[in-house]
Each structure stands twice: as C-alpha cells, then as structure tokens.
Amino acid sequence: MGKDENQYYVYILARKRNGTLYIGVTSHLVRRVCEHKGDLVDGFTKKYGVHDLVYYGAVDSIESAITREKQLKKWNRAWNIRLVEKLNPNWKDLYPDLL
C-alpha cells in the first residue's frame, strides 16, 4: 500500500500507546510518514514527537479522504483510540510493514 497513485490515505500517528495523536491525509503514505518520522517539516508532529503510524485507511478520492480526516478530527479522543485499537490492538508502528 502507499504506492498506488489513485489512492488517498487518512492516517493516525501516535507518540505512544494512548499518547498524543495526530490525524492527517496524504496521497503518498510512505513518503508522508517518512517526513513525520524524520522531523522534516516543522509542525505538530515534530514539536510533540508523534511518529508511529498506528492506523491508516485508503479511499479513492481526495474529497473522501478530506471528509474522513475532518470526521476523525471532530471525534472525541476515546473514539479515535477505539478505532486504533480495533485494527491495531498493540499500537504497533505500521510503517515498517509498508516498506
């Protein structure tokens, strides 16, 4: 995943299990997570050390991705934690699996 040009991704990064969360959207998941991990862009993830990819979902359009991102950002924290734990109960960093 992450290599198909017609896919867009909504993703959640975490500092640690139940820690600080970051929700984003991208058209190239591997590259974007690499940028977060390498602190290549100033911002929230660099400031708070949020680097582990704990959730991602693919959609077919940028509009769908942005809509989903906004939805997740409006959710309360407990709902986002439940979403992560449903698909990734051990909060494993999923980034190495993408490579």
Backbone hydrogen bonds, N-H to C=O, Kabsch-Sander energy under -0.5 kcal/mol:
donor,donor_aa,acceptor,acceptor_aa,energy
5,E,3,K,-0.5
7,Q,4,D,-1.6
8,Y,59,V,-2.5
9,Y,26,T,-3.3
10,V,57,G,-2.3
11,Y,24,G,-2.5
12,I,55,Y,-2.7
13,L,22,Y,-2.7
14,A,52,D,-2.4
15,R,20,T,-1.9
19,G,16,K,-2.6
22,Y,13,L,-2.2
24,G,11,Y,-2.4
26,T,9,Y,-2.2
32,R,28,H,-2.4
33,V,29,L,-2.7
34,C,30,V,-2.1
35,E,31,R,-2.1
36,H,32,R,-2.0
37,K,33,V,-3.0
38,G,34,C,-2.2
39,D,36,H,-1.6
40,L,35,E,-2.4
47,K,43,G,-2.6
48,Y,44,F,-2.5
49,G,45,T,-0.8
50,V,45,T,-1.7
51,H,14,A,-0.7
51,H,49,G,-0.9
52,D,14,A,-2.1
53,L,51,H,-0.5
54,V,12,I,-2.5
54,V,52,D,-0.8
55,Y,12,I,-1.3
57,G,10,V,-2.3
59,V,8,Y,-2.6
65,A,61,S,-2.0
66,I,62,I,-2.7
67,T,63,E,-2.4
68,R,64,S,-2.4
69,E,65,A,-2.6
70,K,66,I,-2.5
71,Q,67,T,-2.1
72,L,68,R,-2.7
73,K,69,E,-2.3
74,K,70,K,-1.3
74,K,71,Q,-0.5
75,W,71,Q,-1.2
79,W,76,N,-0.7
80,N,76,N,-1.5
81,I,77,R,-2.5
82,R,78,A,-2.3
83,L,79,W,-2.2
84,V,80,N,-2.3
85,E,81,I,-2.8
86,K,82,R,-2.1
87,L,83,L,-1.3
88,N,84,V,-2.9
91,W,88,N,-2.1
94,L,53,L,-3.5
94,L,92,K,-0.7
97,D,94,L,-0.8
98,L,94,L,-0.8
98,L,95,Y,-1.6
99,L,95,Y,-0.8
99,L,96,P,-0.6
